[in-house]
């Protein structure tokens, strides 16, 4: 349904920790001009865990309004409460999002049957395209390919963001899902190989700092030009790694501050990037050619 480079957009904030809508609008325009194929609003990178329900919906509505149908907007609406996820997903539909991204329930560690029933109930409650999001490194919950295959039978569950970094899952999942079910990577370091194996694109943290470069690399991979894709991705490899030296989005928000794109603000319990890592991340930005 979607393809290419989809940025997991940060949520800029003012010094008082309110949402900085002026900077958010700037980032939206920069991404559209840079060739980003879709914007994911209020996902993990967008600090969804620290935005309250009202702010969450307001940010999605703002992004939808400013994008104005120029590219798709995918709203992060997952939660570890099924009822809360339904409420957020309904809000995203109401304000005009093109699809929703729903992370597996975190902390409460449901069974595979619990995951199936959770996502099935949300899909049946809100008629909007929905993308599953599997990131066990953050959720302590791993949605197995067989569960994804079961959920792919639900008509408005249209894809999965697979962020394990395990490339063997591409073939496993593809064998279990319908032909029009899309596979997206959530792991920047292995994204090119994921796409070359048959993925439709990626939801990227690195795209926050290098939207044009990520878009070009992904498009080359989608076209089957493996050599060009790897060549374009090579200068970004350090960023793929160093943007995770502390919990996302700590490093990428610091990087955008260093690039002059946003103000220096992040909500507790996250804190600004430790000074020990400033030169490390700065070096990655220079390697990527964005600083």
C-alpha positions in Angstrom: 0.0 0.0 0.0 2.9 2.3 0.8 6.5 2.0 -0.3 9.9 3.6 -0.1 11.4 5.8 2.7 8.9 6.5 5.5 10.4 8.8 8.2 9.6 7.9 11.8 9.4 11.7 12.5 10.5 13.2 15.8 8.2 15.5 17.7 10.0 18.8 18.2 9.5 20.5 21.5 10.0 23.9 23.1 12.0 24.5 26.3 8.9 24.1 28.4 8.3 20.7 26.7 5.2 21.8 24.8 5.1 20.7 21.2 7.0 23.0 18.9 4.5 23.2 16.0 6.6 25.8 14.1 9.6 23.4 13.9 7.3 20.5 13.2 5.9 22.3 10.1 9.5 23.0 9.0 10.4 19.4 9.3 7.3 18.3 7.3 8.2 20.7 4.4 11.8 19.6 4.5 10.9 15.9 4.2 8.4 16.5 1.4 11.0 18.5 -0.5 13.7 15.9 0.1 11.7 13.0 -1.4 10.5 11.3 1.8 7.6 8.9 0.7 5.5 9.0 3.8 5.6 10.5 7.3 5.0 8.4 10.4 3.7 10.8 13.1 3.9 10.1 16.8 5.6 6.7 16.7 8.3 5.7 19.1 10.7 8.3 17.6 7.9 10.9 18.0 7.8 10.3 21.8 4.4 8.7 21.7 5.0 7.3 25.2 5.1 10.8 26.8 2.4 12.6 24.8 -1.0 12.5 26.5 -4.0 11.4 24.5 -5.1 14.9 23.6 -1.6 15.9 22.4 -1.2 12.7 20.5 -4.3 13.4 18.4 -3.4 17.1 18.0 0.0 16.2 16.6 -1.5 13.7 14.1 -4.1 16.3 13.0 -1.5 18.9 12.6 0.7 16.7 10.4 -2.2 15.6 8.3 -3.3 19.2 7.8 0.2 20.4 6.8 1.0 17.5 4.6 -2.3 18.1 2.8 -2.3 14.8 0.9 1.0 15.4 -0.8 2.4 12.2 0.7 0.8 9.6 3.0 0.6 10.2 6.7 0.8 7.1 8.9 -0.2 7.7 12.6 1.3 5.8 15.4 -1.6 4.6 17.5 -0.4 1.5 19.3 -0.8 1.0 23.0 -0.6 -1.8 25.5 -4.3 -1.2 26.3 -6.5 -2.5 23.5 -9.2 0.1 24.3 -6.7 2.9 24.3 -5.3 1.7 21.0 -8.8 1.7 19.5 -9.4 5.2 20.8 -6.2 6.5 19.3 -6.8 4.7 16.0 -10.3 6.2 15.8 -8.9 9.6 16.4 -6.3 9.2 13.6 -9.1 8.1 11.2 -11.2 11.1 12.2 -8.5 13.6 11.5 -7.7 12.1 8.1 -4.6 9.9 8.5 -4.0 7.5 5.7 -3.1 4.5 7.9 -2.1 3.6 11.4 1.0 1.9 12.8 0.3 -0.2 15.9 3.1 -1.5 18.0 2.7 -4.8 19.8 1.5 -4.3 23.4 4.5 -3.5 25.5 5.3 -4.4 29.2 2.4 -6.7 29.7 3.9 -9.4 27.5 0.8 -11.0 25.9 0.8 -14.5 24.3 0.6 -14.9 20.6 -3.1 -15.5 20.9 -3.4 -12.3 22.9 -1.5 -10.4 20.1 -3.8 -11.9 17.5 -7.0 -10.9 19.4 -5.6 -7.4 20.3 -4.8 -6.4 16.7 -7.9 -8.2 15.3 -10.2 -6.2 17.7 -8.6 -2.9 16.7 -8.9 -3.6 13.0 -12.5 -4.6 13.4 -13.3 -1.5 15.5 -11.8 1.1 13.2 -12.0 0.8 9.4 -8.6 2.3 8.4 -5.5 0.6 6.9 -3.4 -0.8 9.8 0.3 -1.8 9.9 1.5 -4.1 12.6 4.8 -3.1 14.3 7.0 -5.7 15.8 10.0 -4.4 17.9 10.7 -6.9 20.6 13.9 -5.0 21.7 11.6 -2.3 23.1 8.4 -4.2 23.9 9.6 -7.5 25.4 7.1 -9.1 23.1 7.9 -10.8 19.8 5.1 -11.3 17.2 5.9 -14.5 15.4 5.6 -14.9 11.6 2.7 -17.3 12.1 0.8 -14.7 14.1 1.4 -12.1 11.4 0.1 -14.6 8.9 -3.1 -15.0 10.8 -3.6 -11.3 11.1 -2.9 -10.8 7.4 -6.2 -12.5 6.8 -7.9 -9.4 8.2 -8.6 -7.2 5.2 -7.6 -3.8 6.7 -4.4 -5.1 8.2 -2.2 -4.2 5.3 1.4 -4.7 6.4 4.0 -5.2 9.1 6.9 -3.1 10.3 9.5 -5.8 11.2 12.2 -4.3 13.4 14.0 -7.3 14.7 16.9 -6.9 12.2 16.5 -10.7 11.4 16.6 -10.8 7.6 15.5 -14.5 7.6 12.0 -13.3 8.6 11.4 -11.7 5.3 10.9 -15.0 3.5 9.1 -16.6 6.5 6.5 -13.8 6.7 6.1 -13.5 2.9 5.3 -17.2 2.7 2.5 -16.8 5.2 0.7 -13.6 4.0 -1.4 -12.6 1.1 0.3 -11.1 -2.0 -0.8 -7.5 -1.3 0.4 -7.6 2.3 3.5 -5.2 2.6 6.7 -5.8 4.6 8.5 -2.8 5.9 11.8 -2.8 7.9 12.2 -0.8 11.1 16.0 -1.5 11.3 18.0 1.1 9.5 21.3 -1.0 9.5 19.7 -3.8 7.5 17.1 -1.9 5.5 18.7 -2.1 2.1 19.1 -5.9 2.4 15.5 -6.2 3.7 14.2 -4.3 0.6 16.3 -6.3 -1.8 14.9 -9.5 -0.3 11.4 -8.3 -1.2 10.4 -5.6 1.3 8.4 -2.6 0.2 10.4 0.0 2.1 11.3 1.1 5.6 10.2 3.3 8.5 13.4 5.0 9.3 15.0 6.9 12.1 18.0 7.9 10.0 15.7 9.5 7.5 15.2 12.2 10.2 18.7 13.5 9.5 19.3 12.4 5.9 15.9 12.3 4.1 17.2 12.7 0.6 20.0 10.1 1.0 17.7 7.5 2.6 15.1 8.0 -0.1 17.6 7.6 -2.9 19.1 4.4 -1.4 15.6 2.9 -0.8 14.5 3.7 -4.3 17.6 2.1 -5.8 16.9 -1.0 -3.7 13.3 -1.1 -4.8 14.4 -0.9 -8.4 16.6 -3.9 -7.8 19.9 -1.9 -8.2 21.7 -3.6 -5.4 25.1 -2.1 -6.0 23.8 1.5 -6.2 21.6 1.0 -3.2 24.6 -0.2 -1.1 26.8 2.5 -2.4 24.3 5.2 -1.4 23.7 3.6 2.0 27.4 3.2 2.9 27.9 6.8 4.1 24.8 6.4 6.4 25.9 3.2 8.0 27.6 4.9 10.9 24.5 7.0 11.5 22.4 3.8 11.4 24.5 2.6 14.4 25.3 5.8 16.3 21.7 7.1 16.4 21.1 4.3 18.9 24.0 4.8 21.3 21.3 5.8 23.8 17.6 5.1 23.6 15.8 6.4 20.5 14.9 9.3 20.0 17.6 10.8 22.3 20.5 10.7 19.8 18.4 11.7 16.7 16.9 14.7 18.5 20.4 15.8 19.6 21.5 15.4 16.0 18.7 17.6 14.7 19.6 20.2 17.2 23.2 20.0 16.1 22.0 20.5 12.5 20.0 23.5 13.5 16.6 21.9 12.7 14.9 21.9 16.1 15.3 23.2 19.6 17.0 21.2 22.4 14.1 19.7 24.3 13.0 16.2 25.2 10.5 14.9 27.8 11.4 12.9 30.9 12.1 10.2 31.5 14.3 10.7 28.4 17.2 13.1 28.9 19.4 15.0 26.4 22.3 13.0 24.9 25.1 12.3 27.3 28.2 14.5 26.5 30.2 11.3 26.2 28.4 10.6 22.9 28.4 14.1 21.4 31.6 13.5 19.3 30.4 10.0 18.4 27.1 11.2 16.9 28.7 14.3 15.4 31.2 12.1 13.6 28.3 10.0 12.2 26.6 13.2 10.9 29.8 14.3 9.2 30.2 10.8 7.7 26.7 11.1 6.3 27.4 14.5 4.8 24.7 16.3 6.7 26.8 18.4 9.1 
